[in-house]
Amino acid sequence: MRITLLGAGHIGQTIARLLGHSGDYQVTVVDRSAAALDKLAGEPVATRVAETADPAALLAVLKGQQAVVNALPYHLATSAATAAREAGVHYFDLTEDVSATRTIKALAEGAPTSFMPQCGLAPGFIGIVAHHLAKSFDTLHEVKMRVGALPAFPTNSLKYNLTWSVDGLINEYCHPCEAIRGGRNIEVLALEGLEHFSLDGTEYEAFNTSGGLGTLCETLAGRVQTLDYKSVRYPGHRDLMKLLLEELQLNQDTETLKSIMRKSIPSTMQDVVLVFVTVSGLRDGNLVQEVFARKIFADRNEAAPLSAIQITTAAGVCAAVDLFREGQLPQKGFVRQEQVALPAFLANRFGKAYQQSRQVESIG
């Protein structure tokens, strides 16, 4: 299968290696930075320098391909999907941006190819898990989805290190969040809804962030009383982000905030991804709760280390592409994450990265 991969950042490079080494994909990696592409020297992929923010350049690199995987920053998702529609190629991305996903859904209407956004961790895998658990209930009461991409060894006041895109991080902290309350679809504010919990002996906090639900609000509308998504952090992080974004009004100047964070908060490859889903409702007349909890750790291989967020995000989109290639997903139109069967995902050669994690048994 001929695939163009847009973006050669940390996640893009991981996707390139996974697909390239699988033997089933002819991968061409496109990025505006020759230096980024140089890091793929020796890998079984082709590379091409192009201005990925230029719609004409995007169209040129997609012509003649069968599919595109978009690993560019979230604000380029709409233009990449538009180019995919024009080029007649299947489209996959990692975006958490709600408005971009709505635009992509509109682009998919009547398309002869498939459009599957939100193929990462959250949105992505978390929605596959939640939908799988929800299907086993006769009546749904509550679906709670919690995900954290966290440093393994927090040392600063924010108790946070940069493990993925700063652009994506600030985007999910600044935009309204979808939720269902009392059976009604509503919007709630980011950084609100603070809660605390312990998992596997560690204390965490969680709060509303944008985008993690994917399309579940639409899929479960009329079937569930409460549905929400929150990001997990170590205690104290939310209050400091509210100070920066709201009291210091950096939500009005996010470029300055991003610059500060890039200069002042170290990145780390030593991270852990936490996935925590609880679903409750009626089954055979009994009130039942089901829980899915996993911790996925970084791969500390000295020759080729991988962070947990690289592993989980790349596994999500590569598994989606693989399942699509095998005919296990719709071949045209808009494809939701919850159309992926969890057993098929976990059995997939890429999705099994989540199986190699440690399942958390003790929840307090």
N, C-alpha and C positions, 0 to 999 in steps of 0.2 A: 504494500500500500504506500503510495507516494504522499508524504506529509510535509508541509511547511510548518516549522515551529517559529513563532514570532517571539523574540526575546531570549537573550543569553545571559540573564542574571543568575542568581543562585538556584532558583527553582527551575528556570529554563535549561540550565546546564544539566541538572539532574534528570529532567524529562528527556533531554537529548540522548543522554547515555543509556537510560533504560530502554527507550524505543530503538535506538541505534543498535544496541547489543542483542536485541531480541531476535533479530534475523528476519522479521516480518515487515519491516518498515524501511523505506528509503526516505531518510530524513534530511531536509535542508533547513539549517538554522539561520534565521535572518535577524540581524541587529544593526543598529546605527553605529555601534562601537566595534571597530576592528580588534581592539584590545580584549574585549569580552569574548569575541569569537576565537581569538588566539588560544584561549584556555581550553578549547575543544580540539586542539591539534592532536592528531593521533587517534581520535575517536572515529568510529565508523559512521560519520555524518558529513554531509557537505555544508559549507558555510557561505554566506553571502551578505555583504554590507549593503544596507539600504536605509533610507530615511523612513522609519516606521511611523512617523507622525504625518507622512504625506500620503493621502488617499491614492494618488496615481501610482506611487511606488509600491504600496501595498497590493494593489490590483496586479501590477506587473509580476510580483514574486509569487502570486497565487495561481496565475494562469498555468494550466497544464497539470496542476496537482489534484489529488483526490480529496484531501482534507487539510485543515489548518488547525493547529493548536495555538491559541493566543495566550502567551505568558507575559504580555506587556502590562504596564501600569493600568489601573482600572479606567482612567479617563480616556484611554484609546480603544476601549472595548467596542463602542458603537461603530467607530470607523473601520475597525478590523472586521466586524460582522457584516457591515455594509459591503466591503470589498469581497468577502466570502460569497455573499448572495450574488453579486455581479459576476464573479468568476465561476460560479456554479460548483463550489466545493463545500464539503461538510465542515461544520464549525464547532469547535470546543474551546472553552475558556475557563478561567479561574475567578472571574469577577465576583466581588461581594456587593457591587453597586446596584441598588434597587432600580434606579431609573434606567441604567444601561440594560438591565435584564428585561425590563418592560419593552424597551426599544427593540431588543433582539427577538423577543417573542413576536412583535409585530412584523419584523422582517421575515420570520419563519412562516408566516401565514401564506399558504399556497406555494411554498418553495419546493422544488424537486429534490432538495438536499436537506439534511438534518441540521438543526441548531441546538446545541447542548451547552449552555453556559453553566457557571457555578460548579465546576467539577473538582473542586479542591477538598479541603477539610471541612470548613464551615463558611459559606454553604458548600455542600457536597456530601461527604461521608456522613456527617451528623444527620442530615435529612434522610438518607438511606436507612440509617439505624432507626430513627424515630418512626418512620413510616412502617418499617418491618414490625416493630413492636406493636404499633397501633392496630395493625391488621388483625391481631389475634384477639381483640376485644369485641364483645357484642355492642357495648355502649362505652364511648370514650368520655372520661371526665377531664383529665389533665395530662398534658404533654409538656415536659420541661427539658430543654436542651441546653447543656452547658459545655463550653469548650475553652480551654486555655492553652496558649503557646507561651511557655514560661521558661525563664532561665533556671537551670538546675541549681545554681549557686548565686542567689540575689545578694548584692552587697550595697546598693545605693538606696537612697530614700524612697524612690519610686518602686523599689524591689522589682526592677524590670531591666532587661537588656533587649537590644534590637535583634529579633530573630527572623523578621520578615520585613516586607515593604513598609516604610514610614508613611508613604502616601496612603496605603490601604488602612494602616492603623488609625491615622487621624480621620480618615473618611468615616470609619465605623464609629468613632467617638463623637462625630459632629452632626450626623443626620438622624432624622426620626426613625423609629424602629416599628416594624409591624408586629402585631400580637393579636390574640383572640382572648377576650374577656367576656364572661357571661354569654358565650356563644356568638358574640359580635366581633367582627374584624375592626380593630382600632389601631391608632398610632400612639406610641409612648415615646418619651424623651430618652435619648441616649444618656448614659451615666446615672440614670435613676434606677429605682427598683433594687437597691442594694440589699444583698443577703449574705450571710456567712454560713459556711458548712465545713465539715472536716471529711477528708477522704484519705484512707490509707495512712492515718496518723498525722496528716499535715493540714493546717488551717488555711482556708481560702476565703476569698470574697468573690461575688459575682454581681454583675450589673448589666443593664440593657446596653446593647450595641447594635448597630444597623447591619442588615444584610444576611445574618447567619441562618435565618429561617428558610432562605431560598424561596420556593414557591409553595411551601407547606400550608401557609395561611389560606391560599386558594384551594389547594387539594383537600384540606380537612374542614373547609367552611361548612357549617351546618352539622358537623359530626362531633365536634369537641367543644367543651365548655371553656377550657383554658389552654392556651398554647403560647409559649414564649421562648426566646433565645437570649442567653446572657453570656458574656465573656468572663472567664475566670482569671483572677489575678491574686497575688498575695495581699493580705490585709494592709490597707493604707494607700494603695495605689489610686483607687477611685477618687479619694478626697483631694489628692495632689493634682490629679488631672482636671478636676472641677475648678481648682484654684487657677490653674494655667488657662484653661479654656474659657471659663465663665467670669471669674472675678478679675483676672488680668486681661480678659477679652481677646485672647489669642485665637478664639474661634472666628474672629473677624479678620485675622491675619495669619492664616494657617501656614503660609510659606515661611514666615519667621519662626513659628513653632517647629516646623519640620527641620529648619536649618539648625536651631538650637539642639534639637534631639540628636541629629546626625553628628554634631560636633561634641556633644557632652555625654551621650549615653553609649557606652561601648556595645558593639555587636558581639554575639557569642555563637559558637557552634555547639556549646554544651547546654542543651535545652531539653525540655520534656513537654510532650503534648498530652493534655488531659481531655478525655472524652467521657461525658457523663450524661446519660439520658434516663429519665424516669417517666413512665407512662402508667396511669391508673385509670380504672373503669370497671365495668361489670363484665364478668365472664360466667356464663351458666348461672346467673343470678347472684353471684358472689362478688364483693368488692375486692379487686386484686391490683397489685402494683408489680410492674416488671422494671428491672434496672439493667442497663448496659453501662459498664464502667471500664475504661482501659487507660493505661499510661503507656505511651510510646516514647522510647528513649533515643537519644542520638547514637549514631554509630561512630565509635571513637577509633575506627581503623586509621592508623597513622598515615598510611599511603593514600587513602581516599576517604577522609572523614565526611560524614553527612549529619546535618542537624536533624532533629526530630521533625521540624516543620518542613524541611526539604523532603524527607522520607514520606510524610503523610500527604503533603500536597501533590507531589509528583505521582505517588501511588494512585491518588484519586483520579487524576486526569488520564493517566496511562491505562488504568483499568477501564475507564469509560470508553476510551478509544478502542481498546482490545475487545471489549464486549460488543461494541458496535461492529467492528470488523468481523466478528464471529456470528453476526446476525441476531444477537440477543437483545438488541435495542431497536426502536423504530428507525427506519432508513430515510425518513423525510419528515419535515415539520419540526415543531418545537418539542424537545425532549426534556422532561423534568428529571431531577435526581431521583425522586421517589419511584420512578419507573424502573430503576435498577433493583434487582432482587439482591438482598443482603447476602444470602448464601452463595450466589453466583459471584458477587464482588469478592467475598473473602476466599473463594476457591480460585480466583483468577491469579495468574502468576505475578501480577503487579499488586493487586489488592491484598495478597497474603502478607504484605508488610504489616497490616493491622493484626494479623493472626500471630505474628512473631512478637507482639507486644506482651506486656504482662497484664493479665486480667486482674482487676482489683476486686478482692472478695469482701473486704471489711469496709463498710460505709457507716459513718456516724452522723 
